[in-house]
Amino acid sequence: MTSTSPPPVAARPKRIFPKTTGLTALWRHRQSLTVLVRRDLAVKYQATVMGYLWSLIEPLGLAFIYWFIFGVLYDRGGLPAEVEYPLYIVSGIFAWQWMSSAMTEATTSLTSQASLITTMRVPREVFPVARVFARFAEFLAGIPILLAFVYFFDGQIGWHTFNLFFAVAMHFMILTGLSFILASINVLFRDVQRFMRLVMRVLFYGMPIIYPLEKVVGPDSPLDSWVQTAYQVNPFVGIMQLYRSAWIPQIVPSTFQILVSVGFCVFLLFFGRWLFYKLEPAVLKEI
């Protein structure tokens, strides 16, 4: 009697980290990404009378509050006389709203869509990136409002307005990288989504959104030089200054701020995608 050996078990194909950070996969599945973005926007504003107008009302409401506090009660927050505070605050609030909403919602993008992740045959990175694109759509909806503020509050449009495209590109890169990190880690440690409330509050006051950068960085600043340098290491500082410089030519980001922002954007995009790739098997088990 001859013994038969069991058939060899097929080895699992080795996972290979995408050298393009998965961008080609996102492009191939751009239709699925579009569907998820439209679905996200539809779900967010369903059963509301004003619909997408809420994406404008909230940042404008915040801008009005901070304008009244710092623009009226505290003498324009120390801005130069040639810079109108309403334009300054609105240009910062709209950029902040995109960042804040994208990071907060990307954190729960995997845990809140577990059924879709296990049924749709698309790369999992599509889900957090869809939140970044959805919030960008709301940012675009606010551009006409921002242009109205540019017209009525002495803003200027010129070659410096092209800084807006650089700011948006950098914002996309850093938010995409952070969405990969936050979404994957939050599946394994649900404390992340709760901790994000504190993080976003610290970031809001740690950036020149409602106050001029000169209050922190400059010869008249009461802070030590090392504190000023540490403040500018925040990559969102340079991005926020780029947004402002698109409409307010008196605001010019320093070379140091731009280099720091570009470095962080590139690093976080690649690191975020790498971390998402490494944690993906554990994430799928947890989901």
BELMOSUL-V204220 format. One record per helix or strand. SS is the DSSP state (a for helix, b for strand). FROM is the first residue (numbers start at 1). TO is the last residue. If there is no record, write none. Layout:
ss=SS from=FROM to=TO
ss=SS from=FROM to=TO
This chain:
ss=a from=23 to=28
ss=a from=30 to=44
ss=a from=51 to=73
ss=a from=75 to=78
ss=a from=85 to=107
ss=a from=111 to=119
ss=a from=125 to=141
ss=a from=143 to=152
ss=a from=159 to=188
ss=a from=191 to=205
ss=a from=213 to=215
ss=a from=225 to=232
ss=a from=235 to=245
ss=a from=255 to=286
